[in-house]
Amino acid sequence: MSTPSIENNPLIGIWKLISAIGIQSDGTIKTDVYGTHPTGYITYTLDGHMMVMFSKSDRSLLSQEIQSPLSPQMQSLPVEELAQAFTTFNAYAGTYTLSGNTVIHQIEIASIPNRVGTTLVRTFTLSKSRLTLKTPPVLSDGVETVFELVWKRI
């Protein structure tokens, strides 16, 4: 598995999130897994690096003006607010390789610390300026679910 040259790598570029859904094993589709209008970007570079971030669009504002996540003010926020902010945002970055219609993300930094050092496998399809990434089936609320994120090239 390797990252092909730019001529053979259709993922190169910046993509904006259009939708995120969950497809349950019984065929039920959950259209609001990241809210009704999730927002986000994924970037694939020529040299084999990638980064992704996405969030719910209707995230609650924090009760205090925070200039930096490293500031003491951040530590004084209620735990519930911090949990809400954390659970409505996802980000990670690292390197990637391609194998057919599969992209493998090797995680080097992540908003979920347990993902660092792991790999995330996604199948992908392309249709004009749309990229669809699908996860393998995972347990979500006790139900086997495939998550599908659709991105538009920008």
trRosetta pair geometry for C-beta under 8 A, 3 or more apart (Angstrom, degrees):
i j d omega theta_ij theta_ji phi_ij phi_ji
1 97 4.3 85 141 144 108 133
1 98 6.8 -176 -166 77 90 32
1 99 4.4 -54 -112 -65 106 110
1 104 6.7 30 160 22 155 133
2 97 6.0 -61 -120 -147 12 105
2 98 7.3 -26 87 51 37 75
3 9 6.5 22 179 -98 78 141
3 47 7.8 75 98 161 154 21
3 48 4.1 -154 -8 -95 162 97
3 96 6.7 94 -90 94 115 72
3 97 5.6 -107 -54 -119 75 57
3 98 6.1 94 -114 8 50 94
4 7 7.8 -93 143 67 105 64
4 8 3.8 -78 149 92 138 112
4 9 4.7 175 75 -60 90 89
4 98 6.2 -53 -1 57 94 133
5 8 5.4 71 57 25 75 96
5 9 6.6 -158 93 -9 28 103
6 9 5.7 -65 -124 43 29 106
6 12 5.5 4 -134 -27 82 169
6 46 5.2 -25 -73 -120 106 108
9 12 5.0 81 107 -28 108 103
9 44 7.5 -144 156 134 118 130
9 46 7.5 147 64 -123 147 58
9 98 6.8 -177 -122 -10 91 154
10 126 5.4 -59 140 -58 145 164
11 44 4.1 8 134 56 101 168
11 96 7.8 -83 108 109 154 148
11 98 7.2 -178 6 -79 133 127
11 103 6.5 93 -78 -93 161 142
11 124 7.3 37 -85 121 113 171
11 131 7.0 89 -119 -126 74 146
12 44 5.4 -108 -101 100 32 100
12 45 7.0 39 -135 -159 81 16
12 46 5.7 36 -126 -76 128 67
13 43 7.3 -113 122 -140 30 64
13 44 6.5 12 38 54 45 86
13 153 5.7 20 117 -143 145 101
13 154 7.7 169 158 53 108 56
14 41 6.1 -13 -170 -167 95 113
14 42 7.6 161 -154 84 50 42
14 43 4.9 -14 -103 -102 73 88
14 153 7.5 105 80 -155 51 59
14 154 5.3 -50 100 59 98 97
15 41 6.7 146 78 -157 51 60
15 42 4.9 -14 60 60 105 88
15 43 7.4 -176 20 -78 72 41
15 44 8.0 28 -4 2 110 94
15 131 5.5 -52 -127 36 154 131
15 151 3.6 46 156 158 124 129
15 152 6.5 150 -160 68 77 28
15 153 5.6 -45 -102 -93 78 47
15 154 6.8 152 -118 4 23 84
16 40 7.4 146 -161 85 51 47
16 41 5.8 -28 -103 -99 55 75
16 151 6.4 147 68 -160 31 78
16 152 5.2 -26 60 61 89 86
16 154 5.0 66 -19 -38 109 125
17 20 6.8 -8 -172 -43 121 100
17 38 5.6 -64 133 110 137 99
17 39 6.1 142 63 -166 117 22
17 40 3.7 46 -11 56 138 89
17 41 6.9 -106 -15 -60 87 30
17 42 7.5 92 -62 -12 85 92
17 54 5.2 81 -47 -117 160 122
17 149 6.4 -52 -132 -173 99 107
17 150 7.6 101 -160 79 57 51
17 151 5.7 -44 -95 -102 43 77
18 130 7.4 -37 8 -130 152 100
18 150 4.5 -53 63 102 111 97
18 151 6.3 174 2 -107 91 19
18 152 5.2 86 -53 -22 118 101
19 31 7.7 -44 -167 -158 115 82
19 38 7.1 107 -142 39 28 105
19 148 8.0 7 107 109 96 87
19 149 7.2 -178 92 -147 52 47
19 150 4.7 19 49 41 89 110
20 33 5.4 -105 125 69 98 103
20 34 4.3 26 71 24 142 121
20 38 4.8 11 12 21 118 155
20 54 7.1 126 -53 148 143 150
20 147 6.8 -1 -171 -174 90 101
20 148 7.3 167 -150 86 45 50
20 149 4.9 -6 -104 -104 82 81
20 150 7.8 -152 -69 21 43 68
21 29 5.7 -5 177 -172 128 96
21 30 6.3 156 -167 79 70 57
21 31 5.3 -25 -113 -112 102 48
21 33 6.2 129 -144 5 23 116
21 147 7.3 168 87 -152 41 56
21 148 5.2 -12 61 59 89 96
22 29 7.2 153 80 -159 52 48
22 30 3.9 0 55 53 103 112
22 33 4.5 114 -24 -69 105 138
22 140 6.3 -96 -149 74 144 160
22 145 4.6 -7 -173 -173 107 129
22 146 7.3 148 -159 74 56 41
22 147 5.5 -29 -101 -98 71 70
22 148 7.7 170 -91 18 22 76
23 27 7.4 -25 -172 -143 87 30
23 28 7.7 158 -157 83 45 46
23 29 5.6 -15 -104 -105 68 75
23 30 7.8 -144 -64 24 27 74
23 145 6.6 143 69 -160 41 69
23 146 4.7 -19 61 61 101 94
23 147 7.8 180 18 -85 74 22
23 148 6.2 41 -12 -10 112 117
24 27 6.9 -30 77 43 78 20
24 28 4.3 2 43 59 124 92
24 29 7.5 -145 13 -73 81 28
24 30 6.9 77 -31 -17 101 101
24 143 5.0 -15 -140 148 114 128
24 144 7.0 109 -161 80 63 57
24 145 5.2 -35 -97 -98 59 83
25 137 7.0 52 -78 -139 98 133
25 143 6.5 -149 16 178 97 83
25 144 4.1 49 -44 73 124 106
25 145 7.2 -94 -27 -71 73 42
26 143 7.8 -62 4 -160 100 120
30 33 5.2 87 114 -59 112 92
30 145 7.5 -17 21 -139 125 134
31 36 7.6 35 126 -119 97 63
32 35 6.0 -14 -165 -151 83 11
32 36 5.6 -21 -114 -71 100 61
33 147 6.6 -145 118 -126 167 103
34 38 3.9 35 109 -86 116 134
34 54 6.6 8 -178 135 159 115
34 55 7.3 177 -178 163 113 19
34 56 5.4 -150 174 -81 68 70
35 38 5.4 134 58 -70 93 70
35 56 3.6 111 -23 -146 134 91
35 57 5.5 -162 114 27 145 75
35 58 5.4 176 -145 22 139 97
35 88 7.7 48 -36 -150 123 102
36 57 7.4 -74 68 43 67 117
36 58 7.6 42 33 -15 90 124
37 57 4.2 -28 91 16 90 152
37 58 7.6 94 50 -31 91 89
38 54 5.7 33 165 174 116 112
38 55 6.8 174 -157 88 80 31
38 56 6.0 -60 -107 -108 75 38
38 57 6.1 -155 -110 -28 19 89
39 54 6.6 177 93 -151 40 71
39 55 5.9 -16 62 60 84 79
39 57 5.0 98 -18 -88 104 89
40 52 6.9 34 168 -179 120 80
40 53 5.6 -156 -145 104 92 52
40 54 2.6 -30 -78 -101 153 82
40 55 6.4 144 -71 10 95 56
41 52 7.1 -160 99 -140 50 52
41 53 6.2 13 52 54 77 81
41 54 7.5 173 19 -75 38 75
42 50 7.0 0 -177 -173 88 102
42 51 7.3 -174 -147 94 51 45
42 52 4.1 -2 -108 -106 87 95
42 54 8.0 -21 -50 -46 88 107
42 131 8.0 -111 70 88 129 139
42 133 7.8 49 1 -14 175 148
42 151 5.9 -66 34 -106 115 157
43 50 6.4 170 88 -150 59 55
43 51 5.2 5 50 52 102 83
43 52 7.5 -170 21 -73 62 54
44 49 7.8 164 -154 88 43 46
44 50 5.1 -11 -103 -102 65 96
44 96 6.5 -61 -129 48 100 146
45 48 6.9 -41 81 34 86 22
45 49 4.5 9 38 57 123 87
45 50 7.1 -154 11 -73 78 47
48 95 5.1 18 140 -157 96 98
48 96 6.1 -160 -170 55 66 62
48 97 7.1 11 -147 -78 110 61
49 93 7.3 16 180 -179 95 96
49 94 7.3 -152 -146 122 69 25
49 95 5.7 -56 -101 -103 52 61
49 96 7.4 97 -161 11 10 85
50 93 6.6 -168 98 -146 54 62
50 94 6.5 -8 58 65 84 58
50 95 6.9 101 15 -153 85 16
50 96 4.5 44 -13 -20 131 124
50 105 6.0 -93 73 -121 139 98
51 91 7.5 8 -178 -171 89 91
51 92 7.4 -158 -144 103 59 40
51 93 3.7 -8 -106 -105 89 104
51 94 8.0 131 -84 10 61 42
52 90 7.8 -9 117 116 98 91
52 91 6.6 -173 97 -141 56 54
52 92 6.1 4 55 55 90 70
52 93 7.3 172 19 -79 56 61
52 105 7.9 -47 3 -121 125 154
53 89 7.3 -3 -170 -173 94 90
53 90 7.0 175 -146 93 51 52
53 91 3.8 0 -104 -103 90 101
54 89 7.7 178 94 -149 38 52
54 90 5.8 -8 59 60 77 93
54 91 7.7 160 16 -77 48 65
54 149 7.5 -138 -37 -139 171 141
55 59 6.0 -22 159 -45 123 132
55 88 5.6 56 -162 139 91 77
55 89 4.3 -13 -101 -103 109 72
55 90 7.1 170 -80 19 59 63
56 59 5.4 131 79 -60 93 79
56 88 4.3 -66 23 -163 113 102
56 89 7.8 -92 18 -62 73 56
59 84 7.7 140 -157 145 81 95
59 85 7.0 71 -171 -119 122 60
59 88 4.8 152 -106 121 101 145
59 89 7.2 26 -98 -52 147 96
60 81 7.5 -113 101 -137 122 79
60 84 5.8 -7 43 139 121 141
60 85 7.8 -99 68 -71 84 72
62 65 7.9 149 85 -85 107 19
62 66 5.8 10 77 -8 156 118
62 77 6.1 -54 -159 -120 114 140
62 81 5.8 92 -130 171 75 129
62 85 6.7 5 -74 -68 100 135
63 77 6.7 147 42 -134 97 91
63 78 7.3 47 16 11 137 104
63 81 6.2 -94 -2 -99 100 157
64 73 5.5 -140 124 178 140 115
64 76 7.3 27 7 85 162 105
64 77 6.4 -135 27 -87 114 92
65 73 7.8 -21 84 154 53 158
66 69 7.0 53 153 -83 129 46
66 71 6.3 180 -159 50 80 128
66 73 5.5 -169 -112 102 76 118
66 74 5.4 76 -141 -78 129 82
66 77 7.7 -29 -70 -51 130 130
67 71 5.7 85 59 -44 85 152
67 73 7.5 83 20 39 80 137
68 71 4.4 117 63 -31 88 98
68 74 7.3 -86 98 -31 57 127
69 74 5.5 90 -157 -104 43 160
70 74 7.1 74 22 21 5 144
71 74 5.2 116 66 -8 74 97
71 75 7.9 -141 106 2 52 84
72 75 5.6 -55 -161 35 48 113
72 76 6.6 43 147 -21 73 106
73 76 5.7 -60 -152 35 38 111
73 77 7.4 56 151 -40 64 88
74 77 6.2 -37 -166 -1 38 114
74 82 7.9 91 177 -101 79 113
77 81 4.8 -100 166 77 112 129
77 82 5.5 129 97 -51 118 94
78 81 4.7 94 66 2 86 103
78 82 7.2 -159 95 -3 46 86
79 82 5.7 -57 -150 40 36 111
79 83 6.1 38 153 -22 69 106
80 83 5.7 -53 -145 36 30 112
80 84 6.4 32 154 -21 63 105
81 84 5.7 -54 -149 35 31 112
81 85 6.4 29 153 -17 65 106
82 85 5.8 -54 -148 37 32 110
82 86 6.2 30 154 -19 66 109
83 86 5.7 -57 -146 39 30 111
83 87 6.0 15 163 -10 67 113
84 87 6.3 -63 -138 43 24 100
84 88 6.3 8 165 -9 62 117
85 88 6.5 -74 -147 41 23 101
85 89 6.6 -11 166 8 61 121
86 89 6.7 -88 -150 48 23 93
86 111 7.3 172 -153 167 77 113
89 111 6.4 -138 115 -153 89 168
90 111 5.8 -156 -144 52 40 135
90 112 7.2 -8 -135 -21 87 106
91 110 6.9 175 98 -150 58 50
91 111 4.6 89 46 -28 78 115
92 105 7.2 92 108 152 122 137
92 107 5.2 -36 179 -132 131 107
92 109 6.5 171 -151 93 60 55
92 110 3.8 -1 -107 -108 101 87
92 111 6.7 -104 -60 10 71 74
92 112 7.5 -41 -68 36 115 84
92 115 5.9 -68 -105 112 143 143
92 120 7.8 100 85 1 153 142
93 107 7.7 99 71 -144 27 62
93 108 6.3 -48 100 57 71 94
93 109 5.2 0 53 57 91 99
93 110 7.7 -170 22 -74 54 58
94 105 6.0 107 62 175 114 80
94 106 4.8 -137 143 92 132 61
94 107 4.7 -147 -27 -121 148 21
94 108 3.9 144 -106 0 88 87
94 109 7.0 172 -63 22 79 63
95 105 7.8 156 85 -156 37 50
95 106 4.8 -6 62 54 85 111
95 108 7.1 67 -6 -27 77 120
96 103 5.6 2 -174 -178 124 98
96 104 6.3 156 -154 78 68 50
96 105 5.2 -27 -97 -100 95 56
96 106 6.8 -171 -82 13 38 77
97 103 7.5 165 82 -154 38 56
97 104 5.1 -9 57 55 85 104
97 106 7.6 46 -3 -20 93 109
98 102 7.1 145 -159 82 53 55
98 103 5.6 -25 -101 -102 71 71
98 104 7.8 -170 -80 16 23 78
99 102 4.9 -18 68 65 86 105
99 104 7.0 30 7 -14 107 111
101 123 5.6 36 123 -163 95 84
101 124 5.7 -146 -180 61 77 64
101 125 6.7 18 -164 -79 129 59
102 121 6.2 -13 -170 -168 112 96
102 122 7.1 152 -156 82 62 42
102 123 5.5 -42 -97 -101 70 62
102 124 7.3 149 -107 12 20 82
103 121 7.7 156 83 -155 45 49
103 122 5.2 -16 62 66 90 95
103 123 8.0 144 18 -116 71 15
103 124 5.6 33 -4 -14 110 128
103 133 7.3 -57 45 -122 123 108
104 119 5.4 -5 -177 -174 99 120
104 120 7.4 156 -159 77 52 43
104 121 5.4 -17 -106 -103 77 72
104 122 7.9 177 -84 25 32 68
105 119 6.5 152 78 -160 52 61
105 120 4.4 -10 57 57 109 94
105 121 7.8 -156 22 -71 73 27
105 122 7.0 37 -11 1 105 109
106 119 5.4 -26 -98 -101 60 86
107 110 5.3 6 -175 -48 125 124
107 115 4.8 -68 143 144 168 93
107 116 5.7 -126 123 -113 104 32
107 117 6.7 -41 81 20 90 22
107 118 5.3 8 36 60 122 69
107 119 7.0 -169 0 -92 85 29
107 120 6.5 66 -43 -8 112 101
108 116 6.7 24 -178 -142 19 82
108 117 8.0 74 -107 -61 39 45
109 116 6.5 17 -104 -104 25 104
110 113 6.6 169 79 -92 93 21
110 114 8.0 -73 87 58 135 43
110 115 4.0 -46 81 71 174 118
110 116 5.4 -151 21 -58 105 72
112 115 4.8 73 86 -9 98 112
113 116 6.0 -32 -169 1 52 114
114 118 7.7 25 139 -16 64 135
115 118 5.2 -95 -163 40 53 121
115 120 7.4 -1 -157 -48 116 115
120 135 7.7 -52 -175 -121 100 93
121 135 7.9 103 83 -147 64 56
121 136 6.1 36 80 -26 107 112
122 133 4.4 -3 175 -167 137 101
122 134 6.3 142 -162 63 77 39
122 135 6.3 -43 -107 -88 78 48
123 133 7.4 150 75 -154 42 50
123 134 4.9 -18 58 57 92 100
124 131 6.1 -16 -163 -171 116 90
124 132 6.4 153 -152 80 60 55
124 133 5.3 -21 -96 -97 88 65
124 134 7.5 179 -80 16 39 74
125 131 7.7 160 81 -155 45 46
125 132 4.8 -4 55 54 90 108
126 130 7.0 152 -156 84 50 57
126 131 5.7 -16 -103 -102 75 67
126 132 7.8 -163 -75 20 30 75
127 130 4.9 -14 66 61 85 107
127 132 7.5 25 9 -9 103 108
129 152 5.8 40 127 -160 99 75
129 153 4.4 -110 -165 35 89 105
130 150 6.1 -13 -168 -170 108 99
130 151 7.0 145 -158 77 56 48
130 152 5.9 -29 -99 -98 67 65
130 153 7.7 -113 -64 -7 24 82
131 150 7.3 153 81 -158 48 50
131 151 4.4 -19 63 63 98 103
131 152 7.8 -171 20 -76 78 18
131 153 7.0 93 -16 -53 106 83
132 148 6.2 -6 -171 -170 101 99
132 149 7.3 161 -153 83 53 44
132 150 5.1 -18 -101 -102 79 75
132 151 7.6 -177 -78 21 32 73
133 148 7.3 162 83 -152 47 50
133 149 5.0 -10 59 60 97 94
133 151 7.1 32 -3 -4 103 113
134 146 5.6 8 -172 172 105 112
134 147 7.1 163 -150 84 54 47
134 148 5.0 -13 -100 -101 84 78
134 149 8.0 -178 -78 22 39 64
135 138 6.1 -31 133 -9 132 114
135 146 5.9 -179 69 -156 76 61
135 147 4.5 34 15 46 122 89
135 148 7.8 -124 14 -64 74 43
136 146 7.2 -87 163 -115 16 87
137 144 4.7 12 -180 -178 121 102
137 145 6.7 137 -150 63 70 23
137 146 5.4 -52 -88 -67 62 80
138 144 7.3 155 76 -147 19 58
138 145 6.1 -38 66 64 69 77
138 146 7.8 118 15 -94 72 38
138 147 7.4 -16 32 -8 115 102
139 142 6.4 1 -173 -115 103 18
139 143 7.1 134 -151 60 61 25
139 144 6.2 -40 -91 -89 58 53
139 145 7.5 90 -144 18 15 86
140 143 6.0 -40 70 65 70 77
140 144 7.9 88 21 -144 76 11
140 145 4.2 -36 27 27 121 137
140 147 7.9 101 -46 -56 150 103
